[in-house]
Amino acid sequence: MAFNFFAGAPLRRGALTLAAASAVLLSACATKPNVPNTTNAATSITAQTSRAYHGRFAVQYNDQYGKQRNAYGNFDWQETGDTVTLQLRDPLGQTLAIVTSSPSSATLELPNRQPVNAENVSDLMQSTLGFALPVEGLRYWLQPSAAPTSRAKTTMDSSSGNGHLKEIKQDGWTIDYLAYADAPATGVKRVNLTRNDPPLDIKLVIDQ
Protein backbone atom coordinates (compact mmCIF):
# COMPACT_ATOMS: atom_id res chain seq x y z
CA MET A 1 0.00 0.00 0.00
CA ALA A 2 1.57 3.30 -1.12
CA PHE A 3 0.30 6.80 -0.58
CA ASN A 4 1.65 10.33 -0.51
CA PHE A 5 1.77 12.62 2.52
CA PHE A 6 1.09 15.56 0.26
CA ALA A 7 -1.46 14.10 -2.13
CA GLY A 8 -4.16 16.52 -3.22
CA ALA A 9 -7.10 14.40 -2.02
CA PRO A 10 -9.08 16.11 0.78
CA LEU A 11 -8.55 14.85 4.32
CA ARG A 12 -11.50 12.92 5.73
CA ARG A 13 -12.58 13.81 9.27
CA GLY A 14 -13.34 10.18 9.98
CA ALA A 15 -9.81 9.19 9.04
CA LEU A 16 -7.76 10.02 12.08
CA THR A 17 -4.64 8.29 13.18
CA LEU A 18 -1.59 8.15 14.92
CA ALA A 19 1.26 6.25 14.86
CA ALA A 20 5.12 6.09 15.65
CA ALA A 21 8.75 6.58 14.64
CA SER A 22 12.32 5.97 13.60
CA ALA A 23 14.51 4.25 11.07
CA VAL A 24 17.57 2.88 9.43
CA LEU A 25 18.63 3.13 5.79
CA LEU A 26 20.95 0.11 5.56
CA SER A 27 20.05 -3.29 4.15
CA ALA A 28 22.27 -5.83 5.90
CA CYS A 29 20.80 -6.92 9.20
CA ALA A 30 20.64 -9.73 11.75
CA THR A 31 17.35 -11.02 13.12
CA LYS A 32 16.81 -12.46 16.56
CA PRO A 33 13.84 -13.30 18.78
CA ASN A 34 13.52 -10.98 21.72
CA VAL A 35 11.60 -11.14 24.96
CA PRO A 36 11.57 -7.57 26.30
CA ASN A 37 12.66 -7.14 29.89
CA THR A 38 9.54 -5.82 31.59
CA THR A 39 11.39 -4.28 34.51
CA ASN A 40 13.95 -2.45 32.39
CA ALA A 41 11.43 -1.21 29.81
CA ALA A 42 8.96 -0.07 32.44
CA THR A 43 11.74 1.71 34.29
CA SER A 44 12.76 3.44 31.07
CA ILE A 45 9.22 4.77 30.59
CA THR A 46 8.83 5.81 34.21
CA ALA A 47 12.21 7.48 34.47
CA GLN A 48 11.46 9.66 31.48
CA THR A 49 8.58 11.60 33.00
CA SER A 50 7.85 13.70 29.93
CA ARG A 51 8.23 13.23 26.18
CA ALA A 52 6.94 15.27 23.28
CA TYR A 53 6.93 14.62 19.53
CA HIS A 54 5.76 16.85 16.70
CA GLY A 55 5.47 15.63 13.14
CA ARG A 56 3.38 14.48 10.22
CA PHE A 57 1.25 11.39 9.71
CA ALA A 58 -0.33 9.53 6.82
CA VAL A 59 -2.74 6.65 7.34
CA GLN A 60 -4.34 4.12 5.02
CA TYR A 61 -7.06 1.76 6.29
CA ASN A 62 -10.26 -0.02 5.29
CA ASP A 63 -13.57 1.28 6.62
CA GLN A 64 -16.44 -0.92 7.85
CA TYR A 65 -17.55 -1.47 4.25
CA GLY A 66 -14.10 -2.60 3.13
CA LYS A 67 -13.42 0.62 1.24
CA GLN A 68 -9.89 1.99 1.42
CA ARG A 69 -9.57 5.33 3.21
CA ASN A 70 -6.66 7.76 3.54
CA ALA A 71 -5.87 10.43 6.10
CA TYR A 72 -2.92 12.74 6.54
CA GLY A 73 -1.93 15.80 8.51
CA ASN A 74 0.13 16.86 11.52
CA PHE A 75 0.30 15.50 15.04
CA ASP A 76 1.50 16.48 18.51
CA TRP A 77 2.26 13.74 21.03
CA GLN A 78 2.65 14.72 24.69
CA GLU A 79 3.56 12.01 27.19
CA THR A 80 3.64 12.75 30.91
CA GLY A 81 4.13 9.78 33.19
CA ASP A 82 1.51 7.18 32.22
CA THR A 83 -0.70 9.65 30.32
CA VAL A 84 -0.48 10.27 26.57
CA THR A 85 -2.27 13.13 24.82
CA LEU A 86 -2.32 12.97 21.02
CA GLN A 87 -3.62 15.84 18.93
CA LEU A 88 -4.30 15.29 15.23
CA ARG A 89 -4.63 18.26 12.86
CA ASP A 90 -5.35 18.63 9.17
CA PRO A 91 -2.73 20.19 6.85
CA LEU A 92 -4.26 23.64 7.48
CA GLY A 93 -3.81 23.29 11.24
CA GLN A 94 -7.43 22.62 12.19
CA THR A 95 -7.86 20.15 15.05
CA LEU A 96 -9.34 16.85 13.92
CA ALA A 97 -9.25 14.96 17.20
CA ILE A 98 -7.59 14.84 20.60
CA VAL A 99 -6.98 11.45 22.19
CA THR A 100 -6.01 11.14 25.86
CA SER A 101 -4.95 7.74 27.16
CA SER A 102 -4.02 6.61 30.67
CA PRO A 103 -3.95 3.16 32.36
CA SER A 104 -7.43 3.74 33.81
CA SER A 105 -9.32 5.54 31.02
CA ALA A 106 -9.31 7.01 27.54
CA THR A 107 -11.02 10.07 26.09
CA LEU A 108 -11.61 11.11 22.47
CA GLU A 109 -12.54 14.70 21.66
CA LEU A 110 -13.88 15.62 18.22
CA PRO A 111 -14.72 19.15 17.02
CA ASN A 112 -18.20 20.33 18.03
CA ARG A 113 -19.00 17.06 19.81
CA GLN A 114 -19.06 15.93 23.41
CA PRO A 115 -15.97 13.97 24.56
CA VAL A 116 -16.35 10.18 24.37
CA ASN A 117 -14.93 7.98 27.15
CA ALA A 118 -13.92 4.31 27.31
CA GLU A 119 -11.78 2.01 29.43
CA ASN A 120 -8.99 1.93 26.87
CA VAL A 121 -7.97 3.92 23.83
CA SER A 122 -8.12 0.99 21.37
CA ASP A 123 -11.80 0.29 22.07
CA LEU A 124 -12.56 3.99 21.94
CA MET A 125 -10.91 4.63 18.58
CA GLN A 126 -12.30 1.45 17.03
CA SER A 127 -15.90 2.24 17.99
CA THR A 128 -15.68 5.95 17.15
CA LEU A 129 -13.30 6.17 14.19
CA GLY A 130 -13.50 2.69 12.72
CA PHE A 131 -9.88 1.74 13.42
CA ALA A 132 -7.64 1.45 16.49
CA LEU A 133 -4.14 2.84 16.93
CA PRO A 134 -1.46 1.12 19.04
CA VAL A 135 -0.98 4.02 21.46
CA GLU A 136 0.43 1.84 24.25
CA GLY A 137 2.86 0.18 21.87
CA LEU A 138 3.89 3.51 20.39
CA ARG A 139 5.04 4.73 23.79
CA TYR A 140 7.90 2.23 23.44
CA TRP A 141 8.27 1.95 19.68
CA LEU A 142 8.95 5.68 19.35
CA GLN A 143 11.88 5.47 21.80
CA PRO A 144 12.65 3.08 19.94
CA SER A 145 12.33 -0.24 21.79
CA ALA A 146 10.01 -3.21 22.01
CA ALA A 147 7.11 -2.97 24.45
CA PRO A 148 7.58 -5.04 27.63
CA THR A 149 4.08 -6.53 27.56
CA SER A 150 4.58 -9.28 24.94
CA ARG A 151 7.14 -11.19 22.92
CA ALA A 152 8.83 -9.31 20.09
CA LYS A 153 11.16 -10.07 17.19
CA THR A 154 13.75 -7.37 16.58
CA THR A 155 16.14 -6.75 13.68
CA MET A 156 19.20 -4.57 14.24
CA ASP A 157 21.20 -2.56 11.73
CA SER A 158 24.36 -4.64 11.77
CA SER A 159 26.23 -2.98 8.91
CA SER A 160 26.89 0.47 10.38
CA GLY A 161 27.74 -0.40 13.96
CA ASN A 162 25.46 2.34 15.27
CA GLY A 163 23.30 -0.03 17.31
CA HIS A 164 20.06 1.25 15.76
CA LEU A 165 16.94 -0.84 15.49
CA LYS A 166 15.83 -1.58 11.94
CA GLU A 167 12.58 -3.46 12.59
CA ILE A 168 10.31 -4.69 15.37
CA LYS A 169 7.55 -7.28 14.94
CA GLN A 170 5.16 -7.33 17.88
CA ASP A 171 1.44 -7.82 18.58
CA GLY A 172 0.65 -8.23 14.87
CA TRP A 173 2.49 -5.03 13.93
CA THR A 174 5.62 -4.55 11.83
CA ILE A 175 7.49 -1.39 12.79
CA ASP A 176 10.09 -0.32 10.21
CA TYR A 177 12.59 2.37 11.22
CA LEU A 178 13.52 4.21 8.04
CA ALA A 179 15.64 7.11 9.33
CA TYR A 180 17.16 8.48 12.51
CA ALA A 181 18.03 12.08 13.33
CA ASP A 182 21.48 13.26 12.31
CA ALA A 183 24.00 13.86 15.10
CA PRO A 184 24.17 15.69 17.41
CA ALA A 185 20.37 15.18 17.50
CA THR A 186 19.08 11.79 18.56
CA GLY A 187 15.93 9.74 18.10
CA VAL A 188 13.74 8.45 15.32
CA LYS A 189 13.08 10.53 12.23
CA ARG A 190 10.84 8.32 10.05
CA VAL A 191 8.94 5.16 10.89
CA ASN A 192 6.31 3.02 9.17
CA LEU A 193 3.85 0.78 11.02
CA THR A 194 1.82 -1.87 9.21
CA ARG A 195 -0.73 -4.47 10.26
CA ASN A 196 -2.49 -7.05 8.10
CA ASP A 197 -5.63 -7.87 10.10
CA PRO A 198 -7.43 -5.57 9.88
CA PRO A 199 -5.28 -3.74 7.31
CA LEU A 200 -3.70 -0.54 8.61
CA ASP A 201 -0.70 1.40 7.30
CA ILE A 202 0.73 4.31 9.31
CA LYS A 203 3.61 6.52 8.17
CA LEU A 204 5.18 8.96 10.63
CA VAL A 205 7.77 11.70 10.18
CA ILE A 206 9.11 13.17 13.43
CA ASP A 207 10.08 16.81 12.91
CA GLN A 208 11.11 17.42 16.51
C-alpha positions as CSV (number, residue, x, y, z in Angstrom):
1,M,0.0,0.0,0.0
2,A,1.6,3.3,-1.1
3,F,0.3,6.8,-0.6
4,N,1.7,10.3,-0.5
5,F,1.8,12.6,2.5
6,F,1.1,15.6,0.3
7,A,-1.5,14.1,-2.1
8,G,-4.2,16.5,-3.2
9,A,-7.1,14.4,-2.0
10,P,-9.1,16.1,0.8
11,L,-8.5,14.9,4.3
12,R,-11.5,12.9,5.7
13,R,-12.6,13.8,9.3
14,G,-13.3,10.2,10.0
15,A,-9.8,9.2,9.0
16,L,-7.8,10.0,12.1
17,T,-4.6,8.3,13.2
18,L,-1.6,8.2,14.9
19,A,1.3,6.2,14.9
20,A,5.1,6.1,15.7
21,A,8.8,6.6,14.6
22,S,12.3,6.0,13.6
23,A,14.5,4.3,11.1
24,V,17.6,2.9,9.4
25,L,18.6,3.1,5.8
26,L,20.9,0.1,5.6
27,S,20.0,-3.3,4.1
28,A,22.3,-5.8,5.9
29,C,20.8,-6.9,9.2
30,A,20.6,-9.7,11.7
31,T,17.4,-11.0,13.1
32,K,16.8,-12.5,16.6
33,P,13.8,-13.3,18.8
34,N,13.5,-11.0,21.7
35,V,11.6,-11.1,25.0
36,P,11.6,-7.6,26.3
37,N,12.7,-7.1,29.9
38,T,9.5,-5.8,31.6
39,T,11.4,-4.3,34.5
40,N,14.0,-2.4,32.4
41,A,11.4,-1.2,29.8
42,A,9.0,-0.1,32.4
43,T,11.7,1.7,34.3
44,S,12.8,3.4,31.1
45,I,9.2,4.8,30.6
46,T,8.8,5.8,34.2
47,A,12.2,7.5,34.5
48,Q,11.5,9.7,31.5
49,T,8.6,11.6,33.0
50,S,7.9,13.7,29.9
51,R,8.2,13.2,26.2
52,A,6.9,15.3,23.3
53,Y,6.9,14.6,19.5
54,H,5.8,16.8,16.7
55,G,5.5,15.6,13.1
56,R,3.4,14.5,10.2
57,F,1.2,11.4,9.7
58,A,-0.3,9.5,6.8
59,V,-2.7,6.6,7.3
60,Q,-4.3,4.1,5.0
61,Y,-7.1,1.8,6.3
62,N,-10.3,0.0,5.3
63,D,-13.6,1.3,6.6
64,Q,-16.4,-0.9,7.9
65,Y,-17.6,-1.5,4.3
66,G,-14.1,-2.6,3.1
67,K,-13.4,0.6,1.2
68,Q,-9.9,2.0,1.4
69,R,-9.6,5.3,3.2
70,N,-6.7,7.8,3.5
71,A,-5.9,10.4,6.1
72,Y,-2.9,12.7,6.5
73,G,-1.9,15.8,8.5
74,N,0.1,16.9,11.5
75,F,0.3,15.5,15.0
76,D,1.5,16.5,18.5
77,W,2.3,13.7,21.0
78,Q,2.6,14.7,24.7
79,E,3.6,12.0,27.2
80,T,3.6,12.7,30.9
81,G,4.1,9.8,33.2
82,D,1.5,7.2,32.2
83,T,-0.7,9.6,30.3
84,V,-0.5,10.3,26.6
85,T,-2.3,13.1,24.8
86,L,-2.3,13.0,21.0
87,Q,-3.6,15.8,18.9
88,L,-4.3,15.3,15.2
89,R,-4.6,18.3,12.9
90,D,-5.4,18.6,9.2
91,P,-2.7,20.2,6.8
92,L,-4.3,23.6,7.5
93,G,-3.8,23.3,11.2
94,Q,-7.4,22.6,12.2
95,T,-7.9,20.1,15.0
96,L,-9.3,16.8,13.9
97,A,-9.3,15.0,17.2
98,I,-7.6,14.8,20.6
99,V,-7.0,11.5,22.2
100,T,-6.0,11.1,25.9
101,S,-5.0,7.7,27.2
102,S,-4.0,6.6,30.7
103,P,-4.0,3.2,32.4
104,S,-7.4,3.7,33.8
105,S,-9.3,5.5,31.0
106,A,-9.3,7.0,27.5
107,T,-11.0,10.1,26.1
108,L,-11.6,11.1,22.5
109,E,-12.5,14.7,21.7
110,L,-13.9,15.6,18.2
111,P,-14.7,19.2,17.0
112,N,-18.2,20.3,18.0
113,R,-19.0,17.1,19.8
114,Q,-19.1,15.9,23.4
115,P,-16.0,14.0,24.6
116,V,-16.4,10.2,24.4
117,N,-14.9,8.0,27.1
118,A,-13.9,4.3,27.3
119,E,-11.8,2.0,29.4
120,N,-9.0,1.9,26.9
121,V,-8.0,3.9,23.8
122,S,-8.1,1.0,21.4
123,D,-11.8,0.3,22.1
124,L,-12.6,4.0,21.9
125,M,-10.9,4.6,18.6
126,Q,-12.3,1.5,17.0
127,S,-15.9,2.2,18.0
128,T,-15.7,6.0,17.2
129,L,-13.3,6.2,14.2
130,G,-13.5,2.7,12.7
131,F,-9.9,1.7,13.4
132,A,-7.6,1.4,16.5
133,L,-4.1,2.8,16.9
134,P,-1.5,1.1,19.0
135,V,-1.0,4.0,21.5
136,E,0.4,1.8,24.2
137,G,2.9,0.2,21.9
138,L,3.9,3.5,20.4
139,R,5.0,4.7,23.8
140,Y,7.9,2.2,23.4
141,W,8.3,2.0,19.7
142,L,8.9,5.7,19.4
143,Q,11.9,5.5,21.8
144,P,12.6,3.1,19.9
145,S,12.3,-0.2,21.8
146,A,10.0,-3.2,22.0
147,A,7.1,-3.0,24.5
148,P,7.6,-5.0,27.6
149,T,4.1,-6.5,27.6
150,S,4.6,-9.3,24.9
151,R,7.1,-11.2,22.9
152,A,8.8,-9.3,20.1
153,K,11.2,-10.1,17.2
154,T,13.8,-7.4,16.6
155,T,16.1,-6.7,13.7
156,M,19.2,-4.6,14.2
157,D,21.2,-2.6,11.7
158,S,24.4,-4.6,11.8
159,S,26.2,-3.0,8.9
160,S,26.9,0.5,10.4
161,G,27.7,-0.4,14.0
162,N,25.5,2.3,15.3
163,G,23.3,0.0,17.3
164,H,20.1,1.2,15.8
165,L,16.9,-0.8,15.5
166,K,15.8,-1.6,11.9
167,E,12.6,-3.5,12.6
168,I,10.3,-4.7,15.4
169,K,7.5,-7.3,14.9
170,Q,5.2,-7.3,17.9
171,D,1.4,-7.8,18.6
172,G,0.7,-8.2,14.9
173,W,2.5,-5.0,13.9
174,T,5.6,-4.6,11.8
175,I,7.5,-1.4,12.8
176,D,10.1,-0.3,10.2
177,Y,12.6,2.4,11.2
178,L,13.5,4.2,8.0
179,A,15.6,7.1,9.3
180,Y,17.2,8.5,12.5
181,A,18.0,12.1,13.3
182,D,21.5,13.3,12.3
183,A,24.0,13.9,15.1
184,P,24.2,15.7,17.4
185,A,20.4,15.2,17.5
186,T,19.1,11.8,18.6
187,G,15.9,9.7,18.1
188,V,13.7,8.4,15.3
189,K,13.1,10.5,12.2
190,R,10.8,8.3,10.0
191,V,8.9,5.2,10.9
192,N,6.3,3.0,9.2
193,L,3.8,0.8,11.0
194,T,1.8,-1.9,9.2
195,R,-0.7,-4.5,10.3
196,N,-2.5,-7.1,8.1
197,D,-5.6,-7.9,10.1
198,P,-7.4,-5.6,9.9
199,P,-5.3,-3.7,7.3
200,L,-3.7,-0.5,8.6
201,D,-0.7,1.4,7.3
202,I,0.7,4.3,9.3
203,K,3.6,6.5,8.2
204,L,5.2,9.0,10.6
205,V,7.8,11.7,10.2
206,I,9.1,13.2,13.4
207,D,10.1,16.8,12.9
208,Q,11.1,17.4,16.5
